[in-house]
Amino acid sequence: MRAAATALFVATATVLACASSPASPTGTTAPATQAPAEAGFTPIFNGRDFDGWTGAVDGYEVKDGAIVCKPGQGGTLFTTRQYRNFVVRLEFRLPPAGNNGLAIRYPGSGDSAYAGMTELQVLDDGDPKYAALDPRQAHGSAYGMVAAKRGALKPVGEWNEQEVTVNGSTIKVVLNGTVILDTDLSTVTTFMADSPHPGKDRTEGHFGFAGHNDPVAFRNIRIRELP
């Protein structure tokens, strides 16, 4: 999420650990952090390092098998690969008032909420700090464009499961088994603070995290490309 002063992912709950696992059938070592096989899904984070990721690497760390935004730092950390249509599944954990975002079809530079197709909010939107929140800033919202339904987040400190489907101009977000957003961004004509989102019609880009100073954690991240 962007700061309020600016024109501001159902999955197997496998704990990702940094310990080594037995050798795989190919003779390589498969990390214990890797999610169990799911038809069509490919892990995009190995639980150990930022292999396959680029961008604001220095603003994040790998801790207990999760990607964690460093306190007071952040920026956009994104996959080296680009994706068009896909389903991504992940788990995330929020600290009190935690603020981050999922960068969707990010071009590799600029503000993910505006230059990318969208930034999907990752936010402890029930914290008093956000009492004056615009509905289009709540968790799961397409930032500044379409508001998500609220009330499906687990208590702060617990792991949430989220699935995001991006297909053409449509985005669907399922949080802990509840659909909180199902929208077509091509139909959006009004924006928070009348700030245009020039990237909203992008058809391809990177997937990533848009950190905003808080130690929000992500793990068990896997993706399935759609036709």
Stockholm file with secondary structure:
# STOCKHOLM 1.0

chainA/1-227         MRAAATALFVATATVLACASSPASPTGTTAPATQAPAEAGFTPIFNGRDFDGWTGAVDGYEVKDGAIVCKPGQGGTLFTTRQYRNFVVRLEFRLPPAGNNGLAIRYPGSGDSAYAGMTELQVLDDGDPKYAALDPRQAHGSAYGMVAAKRGALKPVGEWNEQEVTVNGSTIKVVLNGTVILDTDLSTVTTFMADSPHPGKDRTEGHFGFAGHNDPVAFRNIRIRELP
#=GR chainA/1-227 SS CCCTTSCCCCCCCCCCCSSCCCBCTTSSBCCTTSCCCCTTCEESCCSSSCTTEEESGGGEEEETTEEEECTTCEEEEEESSCBSSEEEEEEEECCTTCEEEEEEEECSSSCHHHHSSEEEEEECTTSGGGTTCCGGGSTTCBTTTBCCCCSCCCCTTSEEEEEEEEETTEEEEEETTEEEEEEEGGGCCCCGGGCCCTTTTCCCBEEEEEEESSCCEEEEEEEEECC
#=GC SS_cons         CCCTTSCCCCCCCCCCCSSCCCBCTTSSBCCTTSCCCCTTCEESCCSSSCTTEEESGGGEEEETTEEEECTTCEEEEEESSCBSSEEEEEEEECCTTCEEEEEEEECSSSCHHHHSSEEEEEECTTSGGGTTCCGGGSTTCBTTTBCCCCSCCCCTTSEEEEEEEEETTEEEEEETTEEEEEEEGGGCCCCGGGCCCTTTTCCCBEEEEEEESSCCEEEEEEEEECC
//
